[in-house]
């Protein structure tokens, strides 16, 4: 099962993302502030981390820090923007996907399904490598 963390204060984003993740049988944990998000990232491993980079203080920095860290640096990262951070900037700080507000269920579903596929493929690859003694 996919494990995801969503860092946002926007309840509409929570509603949309929760609905989409339930549809792909993923487990969602939420955080509403940077300190709570950082603490959660440091304590648990997530397959996907979604960060509302424009509406959460230091959201961009959270992505940079997790990419530089150890526990979740390989997680699939979504930057959720409110047209302050550009798509290019979001990719440069380490996001794999960008969702722009307002986040629609259709766009979120497309991106999260793609991420789910990447996570599944990565898990299969690690299992194969472990089986081969690599």
N, C-alpha and C positions, 0 to 999 in steps of 0.2 A: 504494500500500500504506500502510495506517495505521501510524504509528510511535508507540509508547507507552513511557512510563517508569513503572515501579512502584517506589515508595519504601516498603519494609517490611523488617522483620526476621523476619516470620512466614512460615516456609517453606510452611505450608498455604495461605496466601493466594497465595504465588508459584505453587504447583502449580495451584491453581484458575484463577487469572488467565491463566497461561501456556497452559493447555489451552483456555480459551475464546478467547484471542487467536489461537491456532494455527487454530482452527476458522473464524475470519473472516479468515484470511490476513493477520494483522497482525504486525509486528515488535515484540518486547518487549525492552527493556533494563531491568535492575534495579539498584537501589542499596539498601544496607542501613543507611546512616546519613545524617544530615542534611547533613553537609559534602559527602559524595559526591553526594547528590541535588542540592544547590545548584550544585555545580561542573558536573554534567552538564546541568542546566537552563540554565546560563549559556553552555554551549558548543554545544548542539545544539537544534534545533527539533523539537518533538513535537506530534502531533495530539491525543494524550490523555496526561494525567499523573494517576496514581493515587497518593495519599498516605495512608499509614496514620497518621492524625492522632493516635490515642490511644496507639499503641505505639512511635512513633518520636519521639524528643525534638524538640520545637519543630515538630511536623508541621503544626499550624495556621499557624504563622508562615511556613512554606515556601509554603503556598498564598497567604497575604497578599502575600508578597514577589513571587511569580511574577505575580500579578495587577497589582502595581504596576510590574513590570519591562517590558522591551520585547520580548524575544525570544519568550516563550511566554505572553504575557498573553491571547492569544485561544485558547489550547489548551482542550480540554474537560477539566475537572478532576473527578476522583472523590475524595471523602473516604471513607476506610474507617475506620469507627468501631468501638469496642469498648464502646459504651454509656456512655462518659465524655463525649464531645462529642455534644450532641444534634443531631438532623437539622436543626433550625432554625439552630443555631449554625454547622453545616457550610455551609449555604447562605449565611449572613451573611458568612462569611470568604471566599467566592468559589467554592465547589464548585458544579458543574452537576448532579452526581449524588452520591448517598450509598449506600454499601454497608455494611451492618452485619454484624459477625462473629457467628457463623461465616458466611463467605461461601460460599454454595452455587453450584455451577456454573449452575443455572437462573437465579438472580437476576443473577449476573454476566453471563450470556449476554444476558439481556433488556436490561440497562443498556448493555452494550458494543455491542450491535447498534443501539440507539437512538443512541449516540454516533457510531458508524460512519456512520449515516444523516446525522447533523448535519454531520460532517466532509465527507462526499461532496457534500452540498448546498452547503456553503460553498465548496468547491473549484469546483463548477460555476458558482456565482454569480461568483466572482472571475475565472474564465476568460471568462465572458460579458461582464463589465465591462471586462476587458482588451481583448477583441475590439471593444468599442464605443469604445475610446479614453478610458475614464473613469479 
